[in-house]
Amino acid sequence: MRKLAWASLGFAVAAGLAEYVLKREELPLYAAALAVLALTAPLLRDRLRRAKALTLCLSAAVGLLAWWGYYQVHIGPSEALVGENVTISATVRDYVERHDDYERVEVRVKDGAPREKALLYRYDGTLPELEPGDVIETEIAVTSAVTRQGARSRVYTAQGYGLLGYIQPGTLAVTGRTARPWLYFPQRLSHRVESLCDELFQPDTAPFVKGLLTGSTVQLQEDTENYTAMRTAGVLHIVAVSGMHMFVLVGFLQLLLGKGRRTSLLCLPIIGLYALMAGCRASVVRAAVMQALYLMAPVVRREADGTTSLGAALLVLLLADPMAIGGAGLQLSFACMAGLVYLLPRIMRWMEARLPMQNALVAYCAGNAACTISATAFSVPLSAAYFGQMPLWSLLANLLTLFVVECIFAGGFGACALGAVYPAAGVAVAGVLDWAVRFCMWVYRAIAGLPAASLTMDSPRTWLWLAGVYVLFALWSALRKRGRRTPVYVPVCAAAAALALTLIWGKLSIRTGDGQVAVLDVGQGECVVLANSQAAVVVDCGGSSWSSAGDIAANYLLGIGKTRVDMLVLTHLHADHANGAETLLYRADVGQVVMPAGADDTDWQRDEVLAAAERQGVPVTLLEEQSHVSVGGMELDLLLPMGESDMNERGIVVLARMGQKQTLVMGDAGREAEMELLRDWAVPDVDILVAGHHGSRSASGPLFLLAAQPETAVVSVGYNSYGQPAPEVMERLETYCDTVLRTDEQGNVVIDLEENDDGKTG
């Protein structure tokens, strides 16, 4: 019996229940109940069952207590400070992470707040060049690591952060250095590798190599085109340091030093150092522990056991931080590895019995396919739930590039090692690898552009299809165990046929009636899709959701069978209306972009959209006056109120006529713009009003609502600190409109224009 595997299972299940289901204050009671239940285990006659029951109950009780104790010690004291400004002294743990619109640094608090690992943010200035080991003093505004935008968030606690704070302007000062600078050698080494990548590789390839070698993807994420292509092709896992990296690293060392006990022992500290360099994320620790156990098994004359290794890695992570169970990275990493441990041997045996594995090419393709299928079998539902899409061509992407990626990984470290001593030699090696990276990126972009490159999970029918696939293969497996040798192509063809019907169903949903209006749930922002059987128009594409508004829009469009956006209208270029436009330009075939010609106070957003449009060959119209356009059976009036205050009042207002229905999208237009429209333009009766400025009290005035007389009003809004939607505005909308809907309560609001009622939400 694999006692360690059973113990880790009980601990993990208990931690998961504590994280997602049970009330925190009741956890000690549940732990006590499990301990009492463990006393009944000796009543079981079967020795094996008795041992399993005892192990599961006791480990689950420990798991509940561990989660509760961790929260009480590491999270609760910090949460008590939320909303306060405190002055802290802290030791810098890593280099400053710089993004387009903010910077952050990881520290360990020494004084002034609980002594926890913390993330400190700064949005209104530039942080100095801090180094690991620096001691700083600063005033911070404490914010919650447990909630984000009013909802439970597990992003930070799953990474071990007990405290978040915003650095107050002019308060940060470096006061000294730690007495133990050697503790931060891994961070310095990682930073040196990243610097060498910048020096040796070309600007278009260095971000990918840095992500591959160290797991740092900040620069790669800023390359929206390639990052979006990798996500759509289903290969982002290759820059999340995990088992592949450890396997290649150990294989490279064994190739240089030979296999044997000495090499295995030498690999152990290198694995540990690399895990520390990569930040000890869940996938890294899991891979390091499993690789270490695999290497040690022959040294101590034991057989390597995948299930035990997986359980040991999980237990190591959860003992250090039981709240890590809520992290997407941990869940996906262990789901992938569970598939490899359980399914890979079975799939390989099946392939070896049917394929000429003595052929090197066949063996490589078969092994690659088996690994991909095994790793994704258990992780697909999780990734679909977290990211809202399921890449359909990831197997092809892995077949074409995985070997090349492994060579880039090994060669990248070789180039950095050479470059540190002989720069010219490092540049020469990096020059060859540059073309390998470009080949991979070309493949990913090509695959991302294939029809149905990814399946959106926004619709219940796609989840029904996915569940059906698992049921289908479970039945096939059960029949085989009973002696019914049904060929594997039967469930494969059935799943493919069901997928085709699912995609066709999505296309048919928009073929009838006059089309639909969809106000998508993008958090605090706006993204409106106008679609009929002939065309699709997107008005605004920005928001505060964890997922990019561009991804949300592209996934929704794919769900209704649309791969082309005939026109993207950006009412103005504030982030909450345009920060997803760049992603949408790379994920969809956009015919035209329309934006106001007036100057915007966020020129960087305009520059990003214009650059992406130019790279994709998409024409951009800078609207200077009212315009009327026809797009695939839709009639659009693009209006410019030209208010005199801020950009909100000078943005584009869109009136769309689809069949007999009229939809008015106000963007962030407020009272000033509304009065301009009432004076200079005959505001028609509209069927649907997308309320201005997210329900702000400065918009949706009574005179304007009286003139427009909308039947249905939709407020696109998410968690915010502005008080939107204002209660008086909601009351006003409910007075003048038959139906009032809001995306923070209903999610995506989808209104079918063939219906005479208020449509539907989903």
Secondary structure as UniProt FT lines:
FT   HELIX           3..20
FT   HELIX           24..26
FT   HELIX           27..38
FT   TURN            39..40
FT   HELIX           41..43
FT   HELIX           47..70
FT   HELIX           71..75
FT   HELIX           76..79
FT   TURN            80..83
FT   STRAND          85..92
FT   STRAND          97..98
FT   STRAND          103..111
FT   STRAND          117..122
FT   TURN            132..133
FT   STRAND          134..143
FT   STRAND          147..148
FT   TURN            149..150
FT   STRAND          151..152
FT   TURN            155..156
FT   HELIX           157..159
FT   STRAND          163..167
FT   TURN            169..170
FT   STRAND          173..177
FT   HELIX           181..184
FT   HELIX           185..200
FT   TURN            203..205
FT   HELIX           206..214
FT   HELIX           218..222
FT   HELIX           224..233
FT   HELIX           236..239
FT   HELIX           243..257
FT   HELIX           261..277
FT   TURN            278..279
FT   HELIX           282..299
FT   TURN            300..301
FT   HELIX           306..320
FT   HELIX           322..326
FT   HELIX           328..342
FT   HELIX           344..352
FT   TURN            353..354
FT   TURN            357..358
FT   HELIX           360..387
FT   STRAND          389..391
FT   HELIX           394..421
FT   HELIX           423..448
FT   TURN            451..452
FT   STRAND          454..456
FT   HELIX           460..481
FT   TURN            482..483
FT   HELIX           489..508
FT   TURN            509..511
FT   TURN            513..514
FT   STRAND          516..519
FT   STRAND          526..531
FT   STRAND          536..542
FT   HELIX           549..559
FT   TURN            560..561
FT   STRAND          564..565
FT   STRAND          567..569
FT   HELIX           575..578
FT   TURN            579..580
FT   HELIX           581..587
FT   STRAND          589..590
FT   STRAND          593..596
FT   HELIX           603..616
FT   STRAND          620..623
FT   STRAND          627..631
FT   TURN            632..633
FT   STRAND          634..639
FT   HELIX           647..650
FT   STRAND          653..658
FT   TURN            659..660
FT   STRAND          661..665
FT   TURN            667..668
FT   HELIX           671..680
FT   STRAND          688..690
FT   HELIX           692..695
FT   TURN            697..698
FT   HELIX           702..708
FT   STRAND          712..715
FT   HELIX           727..736
FT   STRAND          739..742
FT   HELIX           743..746
FT   STRAND          749..752
FT   TURN            753..754
FT   STRAND          760..761
//
